[in-house]
Amino acid sequence: MPTIRLAVLVVFLLACSLAAAAGPGGAAVATAHPLATTAAVRILRAGGNAFDAAVAASAALAVVEPGSSGLGGGGFWLLYLADTQRTVMVDGRERAPLAAAGDMYLDKSGKPLPRASLDGALAAGIPGEPAALVHVAHKYGRLPLARSLAPAIRLAREGFPVSEEYVGKAKFRLQVLRRHRRAAAIYLDDGALPEPGWMLRQPRLAQTLETLGREGRAGFYAGPVAAEMVRAVRAAGGIWRLEDLRRYRVLEREPVVFGYRGYTVTAAAPPSAGGIGLATMLNILEGYDLETLDKATRVHLTVEAMRRAYRDRQRYLGDPDFVAIPRARLTSEAYAAKLRAGIELHQATPSAALSDAPAPVGADTTHFSIIDAKGNRVAATLSINYPFGAGVVAGKTGVLLNDEMDDFAKQPGLANVYGLVGGQANTIEPGKRPLSSMTPTFVEGHGRVAILGTPGGSRIITMVLLGILEFTEGEGPTAWVTRPRYHHQYLPDVIQHEPSALAGVRERLRAMGHALRDVGRRYGDMQAIMWDRASGRLEAASDPRGIGSARVVHLHATAKPGE
């Protein structure tokens, strides 16, 4: 009898091991817009893998969320390849034009030129998203690029009804959109703010997407499209040259990987500040038994970890191809222990007491998460920076330009539009990529896998941190995306929070020395997926703060690749 029990146990353990090694069988998609989710699902059903679906989702978001991302912007695509169990970060971040200079947004006296890095063609970096879509499709996908772009092309040509969220962003940038004829003609209703339900059609963008699908990289970075973009940018006061587009390259980078309480966290590497920031914060917090602490003390310690991570961001982080970043030290447990030793359990540390000075960057942005039946997965965060980017459409291409140049430190010590102060490591240089907050992330351990990320400017990293804490405490994705949020970014020295986030503990936190600022609204738009390896269960959730859509897809019969 014991022999039989042992045999049954061995078979059970083997089955569990095989189940863990296999993919989930089904698939899941969570994006910031229902039409982008539908586009990704359609590609999965056509025989595409998670990477093909990521191309479809990215392109669809470029069409239906022009206030957040687009072909004229960039992003980071975090990929996990199930066959080889390898993770890679595809860096499609924008680059400064080769004619860029450190003082290009300053007047003769060294003072910032008002809004020069936000509005107009001079604010635009060289886009990376088109090159990234080609790279992901050709290197990792199963379907032709043109097939994965087809849903976005159809949305651009046939149009779609805009949402209240679209109208809100257009209202915020109304004056800039009106200032530029082509942008006004596309995104406004005869020059007026459109109503929800108004049909947005972008036939020129559809043509550019078709050219990209047919010709690949050369369809955007060379030939007629490139020539028209450069002509239009220079006519509008920008400094692009054809050589800028010709020399743009997607880079594959090693993600930041570290452990936290038996989990493995994999997140974006520089020029994202996200992975190193998460490592610093979670390594600090691992020294506390958070679940046994009262809410006020827990918030206090989490804020102190945030404060120190954002201080280091200003001090050390930038484009790793231009600055030396002490990555191993910043992500080490020994360094976190040193930072933790300076934290008082019941007293806030004034940011001014941490020496040095300030921190950078943010975005109006979008995020999606995808997993396919084999277990391939993608977390991608994409941006054009401020809502509707620079507000300029590049001539007849239909491409809306980013204003990511504002993500650089225009001068050490100067704040950007998000109130974050930049350091020397992130100053403007020709060909350099600006530091970013975008933080696509995977977390794996204890039989579960999380895929998550969010837009939200400088608050992105802390939102992902709070989501990871929920996951490691056993909660599912609905809890990650709905939990009330708070944030500290070193300077200004204040806890920013959603209206309900600090209920019941405000006075305790003030007594500890914290300054509080209710931002007056909920923020972020997290898109999250969880796979429970043991049960095979997939869960997906879209942040209720946005209009996104999350779907678990049961893939029965699928077409062959290319059909």
C-alpha positions, 0 to 999 in steps of 0.5 A: 500500500505505501508503494502505491501511495508513493507511486501516486504521489510521484505521478501527481508531482510529475503532472504538476511539474508538467503543468507548470512547464506548459502554458495556460492553454487559453490566452488573456488580453488587457488593454486601455481600450476595448477596440485594442483588446478586440484587435489583439484577440482577433490576431490570437484567434488567427493563429498569432502568438502573444507577440503578434497580438502585441503588435496589433494592440500597439497599433490599434492603441495608436489609432484609438488613443491618439492622446496617449500613444502613437506611431509618432511616439515610443515605448518599452515592450517586455517580452517573455519567450516561453520556448527558451524561458528568456525575457527581453526588453525591447527599447523603442524609446524616442531619441533626441535629434542629432541637431539637439543641444543642451540649451535648446529650450533656454533663452540667452539668459539661461531661463526656460523658454515657455512650453518650448519642450511641450508644444510644437515640432521642436518638442518632438524626439525621433519616434521608436514605436514603428521600428519596435513593431517591425522588430517584434513582428519579424523576430518573435511573431508568427504572422506577417506584419501586415496581418497584425496591423490590419485591425488598426488600419481598418479602425483608422480608415473606417473610424470609431466613436470617440469616448468621454476620455478622448473628449477630456484630453482634447479639451485639455489640449484644445488650444494647441490642437487648434493652433496646428491646422492638420491636427485640428482637421483630424482630432476636432469637429470642424475646429470645435471640441467633439462630443462623445460618439463623434466618429474619428477617421484617420485615412492618412494614418491608415495609409502610413500603417499600410506602408509600414506593413508592406515595406517594414522599417523602410516604410517609415524611416526612409522613402516618401513617409520619412521625407514628408515627416522631415519636411513637415517637422522642419516647416513647423520649426523642428530640427529633424533630418532624414539622417535622424530617421535613418540612424534610429535603432531599436535596442534589446536590453536586459531587464532588471531582475531581482527577488522579493519574498520568494518572488522574481520581479522582472521590470524595465531597465534604463532608460526606464527608471522603473526596474531599478526604482522597484528594486530599491523600494522592494528591497527596502520593504523586504526588511519589514513584516508589512502585514503585521503593521498598522496601516499608518506605519505601513504607508509611512514605510512605503513612502520612505522607500519611495522617497529614497528611490526617487532621490536616486533616480535624479542622482544616477539614472539616464540613457545607459548608452550615455551615462554610467549607471551603478545598476548592480549597487542600486539593486543590491540588498546591501544598498537597500539595507543601508537606505533602510537604516536611515528610516525612522519607524514613526518619523518622516525623513525630510527630503532636504535631509537626504542631501543632493537634490531633486528627480524626472519624467512622466507621460500621458501614456498607455499600457497593455498586458498579454499572455498566449496559450504557450505562456509567451507574455508581453507587458508594454507601456507606450507614450507620446508624453503629454496628451496629444503629444506636441499637437502637430501632425507630420504633414500628409502622413497622419502621424501625431508627433510626441513631445518626449523632449520634455522628459529630458532635464533641460537644465539640472535642477529645473522641473519638467511639466510633471514637477519632477526635477532633472539631474545631470544624467538626463540632460539633452545630448544628440541621439540620447534617449530621455529617462522614462517612468514607463514600467512594464513588469512581470512577477513570478513565484509561488505558482503564480505569474503577474503581468502588469503596468500602467500609465500615469507619468511620475506615478507609474512606478509607485502604482506598479509597486502597490500592485506588486504588493497586492499580488505578493499578498495573495490578491488577484488582478482586480485588487491590483487595479482597483486599490486606492493609490498614494505616491511620493517622488522625493520632491516636492516633499509631499504624499500625493494620494487619491481621495480615499487612499489614506482614509483613517490615517491622515492625522497619524501621517501628519503627526509623523511629519508627512505633508499630504496632498489629495490630488482630487481624483483617481489616477492611473489605468492599470492593465493586469493579468494573472496566471495560476500555474497550479490550476491553470486559471487565467484572470485579467482586469482593466482599471475601472478608472479608464475605459479599458477591456480585459478578456480571457480567451479560450482558443479552441480551433485557430487558423494557421499562421498567415491565414 
